[in-house]
Amino acid sequence: MAHPNQDTYRETVHKFLVVYRHLRQYSRQRHKEGISGRKISALRHLEEAGPCTVGQVRDYLYVSDSSASELIAQLEKKGYVTRTRSHMDNRVVIVALTPTGQGLLDRTPLGGFSLLRRRLEDLSEDKLLVINQAMTEILTLLEIDHEHS
């Protein structure tokens, strides 16, 4: 099928692949250093937001309750975070960054989704809307049900 504008088509595919490869490379580099990009994102969130509930970490990462609990348990085992029960409600678990976790972040370059989140927050509403619409279109093209993912 001939595309009406091959140059734009090729450039769009190229840019998507550059983003995809960059995120994979960042993730692979973190894995080589013994920690996943998702765990780094959780630690960055704790660094910026301060102590959070497990639910707040879950919501930030867009993962299930069990995935968040497992991830936090792994971070605690390595000494990067602590978990304590809330004094106000014993059912609530508070997660906090430790000095060891802060040291890891100090040695880890800001990149991947943490960098993207930070930069998206600084965009104007108009630019953010354009990117949001483009992402919605990409999800549609890839037949991804983003409402239930």
C-alpha positions in Angstrom: 0.0 0.0 0.0 1.5 3.3 -1.0 1.5 6.0 1.6 0.5 9.5 0.6 3.5 11.0 2.5 6.2 8.4 2.8 8.7 10.8 4.5 6.3 11.7 7.3 5.4 8.0 7.7 9.0 6.9 7.9 10.0 9.8 10.3 7.1 8.9 12.6 8.0 5.2 12.7 11.7 6.2 13.2 10.9 8.5 16.2 8.7 5.9 17.8 11.4 3.3 17.5 14.0 5.7 18.9 11.8 6.3 22.0 11.2 2.5 22.4 14.9 1.7 22.0 15.9 4.4 24.4 13.6 3.2 27.1 14.7 -0.4 26.6 18.4 0.6 26.8 17.8 2.6 30.0 15.9 -0.4 31.5 18.7 -2.8 30.4 21.3 -0.5 32.0 19.4 -0.5 35.3 19.0 -4.3 35.2 22.8 -4.6 34.8 23.2 -2.5 37.9 20.8 -4.8 39.7 17.6 -2.8 39.8 14.7 -2.4 37.4 13.5 0.9 36.0 10.1 0.4 37.8 11.9 0.2 41.1 13.9 3.3 40.3 10.7 5.1 39.5 9.2 4.1 42.8 12.3 5.3 44.6 12.2 8.6 42.6 8.6 9.1 43.6 9.4 8.6 47.3 12.3 11.0 46.9 10.0 13.7 45.5 6.8 13.0 47.4 8.2 11.9 50.7 6.8 8.9 52.7 3.8 7.4 50.9 1.3 4.7 51.4 1.6 1.5 49.4 -1.5 2.6 47.6 0.1 5.9 46.6 3.1 4.1 45.2 0.8 1.7 43.4 -1.2 4.6 41.8 2.1 6.3 40.8 3.4 3.2 39.0 0.0 2.1 37.6 0.4 -1.4 38.9 -1.8 -3.8 40.9 -1.9 -4.0 44.7 0.1 -7.2 44.7 2.7 -5.9 42.2 3.2 -2.8 44.4 3.5 -4.9 47.6 6.0 -7.2 46.0 8.1 -4.4 44.5 8.2 -2.6 47.9 9.1 -5.8 49.7 12.0 -6.3 47.3 13.1 -2.7 47.8 12.9 -3.1 51.6 15.0 -6.4 51.4 17.8 -4.4 49.7 17.6 -1.7 52.3 16.3 1.0 49.9 13.0 1.6 51.7 11.4 1.0 55.1 7.8 0.0 55.7 6.0 1.0 58.9 2.4 0.9 60.1 0.6 4.2 60.3 0.1 5.5 63.9 -3.3 6.8 62.9 -4.6 3.6 61.1 -2.7 0.3 61.7 -4.0 -1.1 58.4 -2.1 1.5 56.4 1.6 0.9 55.6 3.9 3.8 55.0 6.9 3.5 52.7 9.9 5.7 53.1 13.2 6.1 51.3 16.3 5.2 53.3 19.7 6.8 53.1 20.8 3.7 51.2 18.0 4.2 48.7 18.9 7.9 48.4 22.5 6.9 47.7 21.3 4.7 44.9 19.3 7.5 43.4 22.3 9.9 43.7 24.4 7.4 41.7 21.6 6.7 39.1 21.1 9.2 36.2 17.6 10.5 35.8 16.2 8.9 32.7 13.4 6.7 31.4 9.9 7.2 32.7 11.1 9.2 35.7 12.6 11.8 33.4 9.5 11.7 31.1 7.1 12.2 34.0 9.2 15.2 35.3 9.3 16.8 31.8 5.6 16.2 31.1 4.7 18.0 34.3 6.5 21.1 33.1 4.7 21.3 29.7 1.9 23.8 28.9 -1.6 22.4 28.9 -1.7 22.8 25.1 1.5 20.7 24.5 0.3 18.1 27.0 -3.0 17.8 25.2 -1.3 17.3 21.8 0.9 14.5 23.3 -2.1 12.9 25.1 -4.0 12.9 21.9 -1.1 11.3 20.0 -0.7 8.7 22.7 -4.4 7.9 22.5 -4.0 7.4 18.8 -1.0 5.1 19.2 -2.9 3.0 21.7 -5.8 2.7 19.3 -3.4 1.8 16.4 -1.8 -0.9 18.6 -5.3 -2.1 19.7 -4.4 -1.6 23.3 -7.3 -1.2 25.7 -5.8 1.5 27.9 -8.9 1.9 30.0 -8.3 -1.5 31.5 -4.5 -1.8 31.4 
